[in-house]
Amino acid sequence: MSGTRANTAPRVRLFGFHHAGGSSTLFNTWQDRLPEGWDGRWLDAPGHGNLMGRPLIDDLDLLTRHFLDRIEPELDEPYAFFGHSMGGIVAFELAHRLVAEARTPPVWLGLSACRAPSATPLAVRRHTLDEDGFRHHVRALGGTPDVLLDDPGLWGIFGPLIRADLRLVETWRPDPERPPLPLPLSVFGGREDRHAPADQLAQWSGQSEKFLGTRLLDGAHFYFSDDPDPLIGHIAQDVRTALGALTDPAQ
């Protein structure tokens, strides 16, 4: 499907949220691969990508408020969220904020390579590692160019940014008494991902009243970076299912 659009589907605005230390460039090739009529909106957190130079936001509540302010004018048609790794936590918390504020929530939420709130905590908090250990972890995780890891000047810029993002992820403590989201939720991951393995992904099932399942694709933590077509196909299918349920509650 590379370079072509997926099968026609109703118009949807898809917001994409990037991983720790990443940017909206994660979704650079997506627009021409989305179903016809879909509108991709790829967002940068402050201090990342197109917002490089702005102060980082290392508080999740403030970060979700930032994104809500950014997207609020664009919630005028059916819309969906997709978040990868840290972006999954951001998308999840943003959906909860919209529900709590009695706003129209997304028609669908997709989370990728993102550990569930109930998942067993990591044995070592990555953001607390010493500099050598932290750089080794980032290299093993993938998704970060070697030139950035090996160049002292570039690492001096991006290393603290990645560490701050991971601190946000690893200090996330959602309210365990909060009810499940009243909207369809799909979870995706890489079969070889040691950082967000299948058993941890499956625990998202309790976070939605309309859980659509977990889908594993070939690859590790950045399983879709070389070929996003299989993932986009699943996203299109699940969004169609979610939209169909809105028009026909018996589905």
N, C-alpha and C positions, 0 to 999 in steps of 0.2 A: 504494500500500500504506500511505500515511500514516494513522496512527491505528489500524491493524489489525496482526494478527500474521501472520508468514510461515507457510508450510506447516509442518505438524506434523513434528517431528524428535525423535530420542531426546533425553533430558534431558542438558544440557550446562551447565557453569558457565563463563561467558566473562569473563575478566579483561581490562579495558581500561586501557592506559597512555597518558598524555597527552603532548603536545608540550612543547618548551622554553617556559617561562614560562606554561604553561597549567595546567589543572586538570581534575578529573573532570567539570566542567560540559560538557566537550566531548561527553560521552555522555548528556547530560540526557534526550534524547528517545528513547533506544535501547530501554529495557526493554519498552515496549509494542509495539515493532516486531520484537522477536526472535521466533524460532519458539516456539510454545507449549511450555511446560515448561523453556525455557532460563532461566538465572538470571544476570543481569548483575552484575558486581562492578567498579565503576569506582574506580580507585585514585588517590590523591593522593600525590605525593612530598612529603617534609617541606618546609615553607615555602610550600606551594601549597594553594589551595582550602581544604578543611576542616582542613588542617594548617598554615595560615598562622600565623606566629608561632613555629613550631618552627625550629630551626637548619637551614639548607640542608645537604644532603649533596652535595658536589661531587666525590666519588670514586665511580666507577662500581661498583667492587667492594663498597664499603660500601652503596651505594644498592640493589644487587641483594640484598644480605643483609637490608637493611631490608624489602624487599618480600617476600622469602621468609619472614621471621618473621611478616609480616602475613598472608600467605595460607596458610601451612602448615596451620592448622586446617580450611581449606576445600577441601583437596585429596582429599576423601573420595568423589568421584564424577568421571566423565569431565569434564575441563576443557580449556580452550583459552586461548591468549593472542592479543590483538590490540594492537599498539602503533603510534601515529602519530608520525612524525618522531622526536624524541628518545625517545618511548615505544617505538618500534620497536627501537632499540638496547637499551633496558632489557629489553624482552621477549626479545630474542635472547640477551642475556647471561644472563638468568635461566633460560632454557631450557637453555643450556650448563651452568650451575651445577647444575641438577637432574640432568642426565645424568651429569656428573662425580661427583656425590655418590651415584650409583646410586639415586636416587629415581624414582618414577613420573613421567615427563615429560608435558607436555601432549599431547593427542591431535592437536593442530594448532597451528601458529604463523602468524599473519598480520602482515605488516609493511607499513606505509603511508607513502608519501612519505619514505622513509628510504634514504639512499645506502649502497651496499654497501661492505664493508671494502676491496675491491679497486678501488673507484671512484677516478677521478682527484681528488686533493685540490683543494679550492677555491683559487682564485688568492689570495684574501685571507681570512685568518681573521677571521670576523665579530666574534668576541668581543674582538679587538684594535682595532677601529675607534674613532675618537674619538667623542665624545658625539653630535655632529650626524650623522655618518655612520652610527652605530649606530642612532639613532632612525629615520633614513631607511630603513635596511635592514629594520627591524622593520615599518615601515609598508608597505613594498613587499611583504613576505612575506604580509601579510594575517593575519587571525585575532586581531588585537589591536584592541580598540575605540578609535576616535579620541579619545574622552574621556580614556582612559588615556594616550595618546601626547601629548595637547595640554595636559593639566593638570600643571603642574610638581610639585605635591605627589604625585599618583598616580605620575607617571613616576619620581619620586625613590624610590618604593617598589618599583615593578615593573621599572624599567630594570635595576638591579643583579641582580635575580632572573633576568631573561631572559639577561643577559650571563653569569651563572654557569652557567646551563644550557647555553648554547652553548659555553662553555669545556669543559664535560664532553664534549659531542658532538665537538668539534673536536680534542680531545686523546686521543680514543679510539684505542687501538692494540691490536686483538685479536691473539692469537698466530696467525701465518700457518700454523703447522704443526698447528694444532688440527683434528681430523677433522670432516667435515660432520656436521650433526645427523642422528640416525636417526629423524626424524619429518617429517611433511608440512609444507611451507612454501609459503605463497602470498604474493605481493607485489602491492600496489595503488598506484596513483598517479593524479595528474591530468594530462590530456593537455597542459595549458598550464603545468605546473609547471616553472619554469626552475631551481629549486633542487635538485630531485630528478628530472631528466628520465629518459625511458624507457630510454636506453642505460645509465644508471647503475643503474636499478632492475633491469635484466635480469641484472646481474652477481651478483645474489643466487643465481642458479641453482646455483653451486658450493658453496653453504653448507648444502645439505641432500641427503641420499640420496634424498629423495622430493619433489623440487621439483614443485609443481603449476602453476607458471606465473606470468606477470605480467599483470595486468589494468589497463587504463587507462580512466578514467572522465572525463567532461566536467568541466573546472574546473582550477584551479591548485593551490597547495599545500594549501589547505583545501577540496578539491573536494567533500567530503561534508557540509560544515557546514549548507548550506541544505536538502539532501534526502539523508539517509543511506540511504534505502530501496534504491537500486541496490547500494550497497556491502554492506549487510546481507544482501541476497539472495545475493550472491557468497560471503559468509562462510558462510551457512547451507549453500549447495551444497558448498563445499569441506570443511566439517566433516563433512557426511554422507559424502562420499567418503573422508575419513580414517577415520571410524568403520566404514565398510563394509570398508575394507582390514584393520582390526583383527579383524573377525569372519570375513573371507574373504581370507586372504593371497594368493589367486590373482588378486585384483583388481589 
